[in-house]
């Protein structure tokens, strides 16, 4: 039968062997824990960057919306001006044509009156 001392020696040898065999695993786990901590820091930085980018994107969208609305208003104003100018030009063209017709009619009337007198 094994004595208490023998059992302690066996325990010591088994413990040493287990430590020897598990040392590479412990080193790997420690390294992985360090990598995970580094990744967590990177994720936090990326989250902050994403929050900043989202804020900037929203700001740019608002600016673009204002610019688009301004250009739309200006476009409507220009369309109204063009319509008024087109109407004005058409009226002038009509008036010029009307004046030309009036002159022709006057000439014809004068010619007819001269013809009647003769």
C-alpha positions as CSV (number, residue, x, y, z in Angstrom):
1,X,0.0,0.0,0.0
2,X,1.1,3.5,-0.7
3,X,2.0,5.8,2.1
4,X,1.0,9.3,2.5
5,X,4.4,10.5,1.4
6,X,4.2,8.4,-1.8
7,X,0.8,9.9,-2.6
8,X,2.1,13.4,-2.2
9,X,5.0,12.7,-4.5
10,X,2.7,11.2,-7.1
11,X,0.5,14.3,-6.8
12,X,3.5,16.6,-7.2
13,X,4.7,14.7,-10.3
14,X,1.2,14.7,-11.9
15,X,0.8,18.4,-11.1
16,X,4.2,19.2,-12.7
17,X,3.2,17.2,-15.8
18,X,-0.2,18.9,-16.0
19,X,1.5,22.3,-15.7
20,X,4.1,21.4,-18.3
21,X,1.5,20.2,-20.7
22,X,-1.0,23.1,-20.2
23,X,1.7,25.9,-20.3
24,X,1.4,26.3,-24.1
25,X,-2.4,26.4,-23.8
26,X,-2.2,29.0,-21.0
27,X,0.2,31.1,-23.1
28,X,-2.1,30.9,-26.1
29,X,-5.2,31.9,-24.0
30,X,-3.2,34.8,-22.5
31,X,-2.3,36.0,-26.0
32,X,-5.9,35.6,-27.2
33,X,-7.1,37.6,-24.2
34,X,-4.7,40.4,-25.2
35,X,-5.9,40.3,-28.8
36,X,-9.5,40.4,-27.7
37,X,-8.8,43.5,-25.5
38,X,-7.1,45.1,-28.5
39,X,-10.1,44.3,-30.7
40,X,-12.5,45.7,-28.2
41,X,-10.6,49.0,-28.2
42,X,-10.6,49.0,-32.0
43,X,-14.4,48.4,-32.0
44,X,-14.9,51.3,-29.5
45,X,-12.8,53.6,-31.8
46,X,-14.8,52.4,-34.9
47,X,-18.1,53.0,-33.1
48,X,-17.0,56.6,-32.3
49,X,-15.9,57.1,-35.9
50,X,-19.2,55.8,-37.2
51,X,-21.1,58.1,-34.8
52,X,-19.0,61.0,-36.1
53,X,-19.5,60.0,-39.7
54,X,-23.3,59.6,-39.2
55,X,-23.4,63.1,-37.7
56,X,-21.5,64.6,-40.5
57,X,-23.6,62.7,-43.1
58,X,-26.8,64.0,-41.5
59,X,-25.3,67.5,-41.5
60,X,-24.4,67.2,-45.2
61,X,-27.9,65.9,-46.0
62,X,-29.4,68.9,-44.3
63,X,-27.1,71.2,-46.2
64,X,-28.0,69.5,-49.5
65,X,-31.7,69.7,-48.7
66,X,-31.4,73.4,-48.2
67,X,-29.4,73.9,-51.4
68,X,-31.9,71.8,-53.4
69,X,-34.8,73.8,-52.0
70,X,-33.0,77.0,-52.8
71,X,-32.3,75.9,-56.4
72,X,-35.9,74.7,-56.8
73,X,-37.2,78.1,-55.7
74,X,-34.8,79.9,-58.0
75,X,-35.8,77.6,-60.8
76,X,-39.5,78.4,-60.2
77,X,-38.7,82.2,-60.2
78,X,-36.7,81.9,-63.4
79,X,-39.5,79.9,-65.0
80,X,-42.0,82.7,-64.0
81,X,-39.6,85.4,-65.4
82,X,-39.2,83.5,-68.7
83,X,-43.0,83.1,-69.0
84,X,-43.5,86.8,-68.4
85,X,-40.7,87.7,-70.9
86,X,-42.2,85.4,-73.4
87,X,-45.6,87.0,-73.0
88,X,-44.1,90.4,-73.2
89,X,-42.1,89.6,-76.3
90,X,-45.2,88.0,-77.9
91,X,-47.3,91.2,-77.1
92,X,-44.6,93.4,-78.6
93,X,-44.4,91.2,-81.6
94,X,-48.2,91.4,-81.9
95,X,-48.1,95.2,-81.4
96,X,-45.4,95.6,-84.1
97,X,-47.4,93.5,-86.4
98,X,-50.5,95.5,-85.5
99,X,-48.7,98.7,-86.3
100,X,-47.6,97.4,-89.6
101,X,-51.1,96.4,-90.5
102,X,-52.4,99.8,-89.4
103,X,-49.9,101.5,-91.8
104,X,-50.9,99.2,-94.7
105,X,-54.6,99.9,-94.0
106,X,-53.9,103.6,-93.9
107,X,-52.0,103.4,-97.2
108,X,-54.8,101.5,-98.8
109,X,-57.4,103.9,-97.5
110,X,-55.4,106.8,-98.7
111,X,-55.0,105.2,-102.0
112,X,-58.7,104.5,-102.2
113,X,-59.5,108.0,-101.3
114,X,-57.2,109.3,-104.0
115,X,-58.8,107.0,-106.4
116,X,-62.2,108.3,-105.6
117,X,-61.2,111.9,-106.0
118,X,-59.8,111.3,-109.5
